[in-house]
Amino acid sequence: MKWFYELVYGRFRAPWDIGARKELVELVETGRIKPGKAIDLGSGTASNVVFLAKHGFDVTGVDFAAAAIELGHKRAAAAGVTVNFVQDDLTNLRHIRGAFDLLVDYGTLDDLNNNDRDRYMGNVLPLTRPGSQFVLYCFEWQPRWWERMLNLAERELLLPGEVERRFGEYFDIEKVSGWVDYSKWPAGMSVYLMTRKEG
């Protein structure tokens, strides 16, 4: 899949290049998330990191695609903000250390297969501390029979309850947005605001 993202970010405008995501914007502008040290896990088009930097966050954007990192540098420079961009693999982090106040994932975890989701958890949890907030956007719905045959839950969406199963031991979880509509594709999405528990 890496070649796909290298091609999209290097040659085209991605269909998901729609600016900072509204749920993140609302959480920041209403004060539910306050400025601090932030990391975007799969920074892609850089829209979210640029928005956060403009709102006083010390931001790191990480992506495994070199083309995304290059695009991020260009967009941050054009916006007149400073962002630390790092090329790294969220299933095998080598260049990111320390804890962050805010972690943002818009569509990375649900793009991984189950084994890589486990590796992601093992690499991302050490980036948190008690009180860290985590905004997770994902495609999420109960797959229909033909979607199960295509094994879409292995790489396109999270199953209902998977967020709680993966994160519930470590985070208090609040679903802040979501819908399911089987007449559309994708058929559903959810946005979670999670806060790392003490201990």
C-alpha positions as CSV (number, residue, x, y, z in Angstrom):
1,M,0.0,0.0,0.0
2,K,2.9,2.4,0.5
3,W,3.4,2.8,-3.2
4,F,-0.3,3.9,-3.5
5,Y,0.2,6.8,-1.0
6,E,3.5,7.8,-2.5
7,L,1.7,8.1,-5.9
8,V,-1.3,9.9,-4.5
9,Y,0.6,12.4,-2.4
10,G,3.4,12.9,-5.0
11,R,1.3,13.2,-8.2
12,F,-2.4,13.9,-7.4
13,R,-4.7,15.6,-5.0
14,A,-6.1,13.0,-2.6
15,P,-9.9,12.7,-2.4
16,W,-9.6,13.1,1.4
17,D,-7.7,16.3,1.0
18,I,-10.5,18.4,2.4
19,G,-8.8,20.6,5.1
20,A,-8.7,20.1,8.8
21,R,-11.3,17.6,9.9
22,K,-14.4,19.3,11.5
23,E,-14.5,17.1,14.6
24,L,-10.9,18.1,15.4
25,V,-11.6,21.7,14.7
26,E,-14.7,21.7,17.0
27,L,-12.8,20.0,19.8
28,V,-10.0,22.6,19.7
29,E,-12.2,25.7,19.2
30,T,-14.5,24.7,22.0
31,G,-11.6,24.3,24.3
32,R,-12.1,20.5,25.0
33,I,-8.6,20.1,23.6
34,K,-6.1,22.7,24.7
35,P,-2.7,23.5,23.1
36,G,0.2,21.3,23.9
37,K,2.5,18.8,22.4
38,A,0.7,17.0,19.6
39,I,1.4,14.3,17.0
40,D,-0.6,13.4,13.9
41,L,-0.3,9.6,13.3
42,G,-0.4,9.5,9.5
43,S,-0.2,13.2,8.7
44,G,-0.9,12.7,5.0
45,T,-2.1,16.0,3.5
46,A,-0.9,17.9,6.5
47,S,-4.3,19.7,7.0
48,N,-4.6,18.7,10.6
49,V,-1.1,19.5,11.6
50,V,-1.2,22.9,10.0
51,F,-4.5,23.7,11.8
52,L,-3.0,22.6,15.1
53,A,0.1,24.6,14.6
54,K,-2.0,27.7,13.9
55,H,-3.8,27.1,17.2
56,G,-0.7,27.1,19.3
57,F,0.2,23.4,19.4
58,D,3.8,22.1,19.1
59,V,3.1,19.6,16.4
60,T,4.8,16.5,14.9
61,G,3.5,14.9,11.8
62,V,4.6,11.3,11.1
63,D,3.9,9.4,7.9
64,F,5.5,6.4,6.2
65,A,5.3,8.0,2.7
66,A,8.1,10.3,1.7
67,A,5.7,12.1,-0.6
68,A,3.4,13.0,2.3
69,I,6.4,14.4,4.3
70,E,7.4,16.5,1.3
71,L,3.9,17.7,0.9
72,G,3.7,18.5,4.6
73,H,6.8,20.7,4.5
74,K,5.4,22.7,1.5
75,R,2.0,23.2,3.2
76,A,3.4,24.2,6.5
77,A,5.8,26.7,4.8
78,A,2.9,28.1,2.8
79,A,0.8,28.5,6.0
80,G,3.7,30.2,7.8
81,V,3.8,27.6,10.6
82,T,6.4,25.3,12.1
83,V,5.7,21.6,12.1
84,N,8.2,18.8,12.8
85,F,7.7,16.2,10.1
86,V,9.2,12.7,10.5
87,Q,9.1,9.8,8.1
88,D,8.5,6.7,10.1
89,D,6.3,3.5,10.3
90,L,3.7,3.4,13.0
91,T,4.0,-0.4,13.2
92,N,7.7,-0.1,13.8
93,L,8.6,3.4,15.1
94,R,12.3,4.2,15.0
95,H,12.4,8.0,15.1
96,I,9.7,9.1,17.5
97,R,10.1,9.1,21.3
98,G,8.5,10.7,24.3
99,A,4.9,11.4,25.4
100,F,2.4,13.7,23.7
101,D,-0.5,15.6,25.1
102,L,-2.6,15.0,22.0
103,L,-2.5,12.2,19.4
104,V,-4.6,12.4,16.3
105,D,-5.3,9.5,13.9
106,Y,-7.6,10.2,11.0
107,G,-7.9,7.0,9.0
108,T,-4.6,5.2,9.7
109,L,-5.5,2.5,12.2
110,D,-8.4,1.2,10.1
111,D,-6.1,1.1,7.0
112,L,-4.0,-1.6,8.7
113,N,-4.5,-5.4,8.8
114,N,-5.1,-7.0,12.2
115,N,-1.4,-7.9,12.8
116,D,-0.3,-4.4,12.0
117,R,-3.1,-3.0,14.2
118,D,-1.5,-4.9,17.1
119,R,1.9,-3.6,16.2
120,Y,0.5,0.0,16.0
121,M,-0.9,-0.3,19.5
122,G,2.5,-1.5,20.8
123,N,4.2,1.5,19.2
124,V,1.7,4.2,19.9
125,L,0.8,3.5,23.5
126,P,4.3,4.5,24.7
127,L,3.7,8.0,23.1
128,T,1.0,8.6,25.7
129,R,0.9,9.4,29.5
130,P,-1.9,9.8,32.0
131,G,-4.1,12.6,30.7
132,S,-3.0,12.3,27.1
133,Q,-5.9,12.8,24.7
134,F,-6.4,10.8,21.5
135,V,-8.7,11.7,18.6
136,L,-9.4,8.6,16.5
137,Y,-11.4,8.8,13.2
138,C,-12.2,5.5,11.6
139,F,-14.6,3.8,9.2
140,E,-16.8,1.7,11.4
141,W,-19.8,-0.5,10.7
142,Q,-21.0,-4.1,10.8
143,P,-19.9,-5.6,7.5
144,R,-22.5,-7.1,5.2
145,W,-22.1,-10.6,3.9
146,W,-20.2,-9.6,0.8
147,E,-18.0,-7.3,2.8
148,R,-17.1,-10.2,5.0
149,M,-16.3,-12.3,1.9
150,L,-13.9,-9.5,0.8
151,N,-12.5,-9.4,4.3
152,L,-12.9,-5.6,4.4
153,A,-12.7,-5.6,8.2
154,E,-9.1,-6.7,7.8
155,R,-8.0,-3.5,6.1
156,E,-10.8,-1.0,5.4
157,L,-12.8,-0.5,8.6
158,L,-13.0,-1.2,12.3
159,L,-15.7,-3.5,13.6
160,P,-18.2,-2.1,16.2
161,G,-16.6,-2.7,19.6
162,E,-13.0,-2.9,18.3
163,V,-12.1,0.5,19.6
164,E,-13.3,-0.4,23.1
165,R,-11.4,-3.8,22.8
166,R,-8.2,-2.2,21.7
167,F,-8.2,1.0,23.8
168,G,-10.5,0.4,26.7
169,E,-7.9,-0.9,29.1
170,Y,-5.8,2.2,28.7
171,F,-8.3,5.0,27.9
172,D,-11.6,6.5,28.9
173,I,-13.5,6.5,25.6
174,E,-16.1,9.0,24.3
175,K,-17.7,8.7,20.9
176,V,-18.1,12.3,19.7
177,S,-19.5,11.7,16.2
178,G,-20.6,8.9,13.9
179,W,-23.1,7.5,11.5
180,V,-24.0,4.4,9.6
181,D,-25.8,4.5,6.3
182,Y,-25.7,1.3,4.2
183,S,-26.8,3.2,1.1
184,K,-23.4,4.9,1.0
185,W,-19.8,3.9,0.7
186,P,-18.1,4.0,3.1
187,A,-21.2,2.9,5.1
188,G,-20.2,4.4,8.4
189,M,-17.7,6.4,10.4
190,S,-16.9,7.2,14.0
191,V,-14.8,9.8,15.8
192,Y,-13.6,9.0,19.3
193,L,-12.1,11.3,21.9
194,M,-10.1,9.2,24.3
195,T,-8.2,10.2,27.5
196,R,-5.4,8.0,28.9
197,K,-6.2,6.6,32.3
198,E,-4.0,7.0,35.4
199,G,-1.7,4.1,36.1
